[in-house]
């Protein structure tokens, strides 16, 4: 059941993606939250990983609770990932490296399923390419003490459920922002991260195939 779902999702990711339409469903009322868009001539490329793994016969996705720091995404919930570095062969390499550095999951155990629509983040001036990946086991996480406060393990079924979506109104940098968010274990997944997950959710809902049941994932690898 799980591998069948991954294979179907893999094929779907090769086709036309919902992109901006899906992003708009979880977009804050104002982007950026600090004023005007920066000059995109200095935009940096980056990538993140949506890592699907099996735990208790369900798909889960790990998110990172960022610590407080002097930066655009202080104390926010995000996906593992970061900026492209010269040693990276490509943006997939970036996402895998950052996942290894931030949450301790080795790249050689991860299978890339496909890419989602890139999304521009004006607050940090990054262009982010999300990748969906699959790990056929329950990982042992080792969060980086500097970059990660703790890891949030969200059930895929939670992310898909309509009742998981809530909204807040907040004054951010002098702007009144209304933003939808995924409510997972008292954590708010919002902003660009929620917009990325919204596209995956749209794809899964259109597939009309929600993984459930039992599966010996370790002995049933997906097709490459």
N, C-alpha and C positions, 0 to 999 in steps of 0.2 A: 504493500500500500504506500509506504513512504517513498520508496524508490520510483514507483510509478508517478507519484506526484512530482518529484524532482525532475524526472524525464520530461513530463508534460510542460512544466514550468520552463525548463531549459529550452524547449522548442518555441514556447511562446515569447521568450525574451529575444529570439532572433527576428521577430516580426516587428510591426509598428507598435510603438509604446504610447500609453495615454499621456505621458509627459506633463505639460503645463496644466491641462485640465485636472489631472489628479492632484498636482501640486496645489492648485488653487483651493481645493477643498479643505486643506489644513494650513493655509497661509494666514499669517497675522494680518490685521487690518492695515498695518503700515509697515513697509519695508523700504529702506532700513529704519531702525528705531532711533537713529541719532541725527537725522536731517536729510541731506541729499545723497544721491549715489556718488561713490568715489569714482575717480578716473580709472576706467578699466584697462588702460594701457599698462598698469602695474599689477594686474590680476595674476595671482599665483594658482597653478594647477594643484589639485589635491584629490584624494579619493578616500572612500570609507567602505567598510565591509558589513553587509547584513549576513551574519553567520547563522544559518539554520542548523541546529543540532538536535539530537533526539535525547530526551530525558523523560523517564516514566511513560514511555510510549506516546509522547507528544513532541511536536516541534517547538523549540524555544529559540529566542533571539537574545544575545547579550547586548546590553547598553552600558555606557560608562557614565557615572556621576562624576563630573569634573570638580576639582577643588576650587575654592575661591582664589582668584589671582587678578592681577591688573591686566585684563584683556577682554576681548569682545564676548567670549563665551564662558566667562567665569561662572562656576557653580551650576552650569547647565548639564542636562542629560544629552549625550551624543552617542553615535556609533563609533566603534574603533576606527581610527584612520588619521590622516594628516597630510602634510604637504609633500609634493614630489621632491625628492632629493637627487643629486647628481648620480649617486650610486644605483638608483633604481632604473631597471630596464624600461619599465612602462608604469602606468598607473595601477595596474593589477599588482605589480611588484610592490608599489607603495602601500596599497591597502593590506597586503599580506605582511609586509615588514612591520607596519604600524600595529597590526593586530597582535603580532608576536611580541613587540615591545610593550604594548599597553596592557594586554590581558594574558599573555603567556601561552597562546595557542600556536603551535609550530606550523609554518606554512606547508610543510610536506604532508600534513594530514588533511589539508583543506582542498576541496575541489571547487573550482569556480563554475558556477551555473550560468552566469551571464551578467550583462551590464544593464543598468537603468539609465534614465535620462539625466544628463548632467544638470546641476542646479547652481546658480550663482548666489553667493552669500555676501550681500553688500557690507554687513557689519565688519567682516574680516577681509573683504575683497578677495575671496577665494572662489574659484570655479571647482565644484566638487562633482566627481564622477562616482556614483554608488555602484558597487558590485554585490550580487547575490552569490553566496557560497554555501557549501554543504559539508558538514562534518558528521560522519556516520558513527558517532559515539558521543557520550557525554563527556565534555572536556573537564580537566582540572585547571581552573583559572589561577593565574598568578598575576594579580594587578600590580602595575608599576606604582610605587609609593609616591612618586612626584606628580604623575599625571592623572591618577585615578583615586578618588575617595573610596568608591566601592562599585561593584558590578551589579546591575539589575538584570535578572533573568526573567524575560517576559515570554509568556506562552504565545505562540502564533495565534491560537484561537482567541486570546484576549485582544490582540491587535486588530483582528478582523471583526470582532463583535461591535455592533453599533453603539451599545451602551457604554463602551470604554471611552468614547469621545465626549469630552466636556469642554468648557471654555472659561476664560478668565478675562477680566478687564484690569489693566495695570498702568500706572504712570511710569514710563521708561524714558529717561533722559528728557523729561518735560513733555513727552507725547503720550496721550491716552491711547493705549493699544488694546484692542480686543483680539484674542487669539484662541483658536481651538487647540486642544491638546489630547494626547492619549494618557489616560490616568492608569498607571500601573503601580500597584503597591505603594500608593500615596506619593508617587513621583509624577511630575509633569513632563511628558515628552512633547515638546512643541518646537516652533520655528522650522528651520530647514530640515532637522531630523524628522519631525512629524510629516513634513511635505514629502520627503523621500519614502517613508513608510507608507504614506497614502498611495503612492504609485504602485508599490508592491501589493498593497491591499486591493487596489482596483484590478490588478492582473489576476490575483487569486480568486476574487469574487466572479470575474468573468469566466474563469476556468470551470466554475461550479464544481470544484473538487476540493473538499477540505479533508486533509489527511487525518485519519483516526485509526483506532484498532491497535494491533500489536505487530511487531516486526523485529526480526533479528538483523538489525541494521549492519552490524559489523561483518556479517557473512553474506551481504547482499549488495555489492558495490554498484553504483550507477554507471550507465554507459558514458564513455567519454566522447 
